[in-house]
């Protein structure tokens, strides 16, 4: 039964990481759009740095989950 729980947990984790990655990409696009429209707030510049980092780290986690036996 623990194998089933482990597989379900891995599947749930993978789905949540995908959702977080999609959200991070969308927030990055929104920040780029804001900068293109003249926004110059520090929060926009921070989001340009932070959201791509989140997306990249999520991609690394997905890669590691995929390589697990």
Buried (B, 14 or more C-beta within 10 A) or exposed (E): EEEEEEEEEEEEEBEEBEEBBEBBBEBBEEBBEBBEEEEEEEEBBEBBEBBBEBBEBBEEBBEEEEEEE
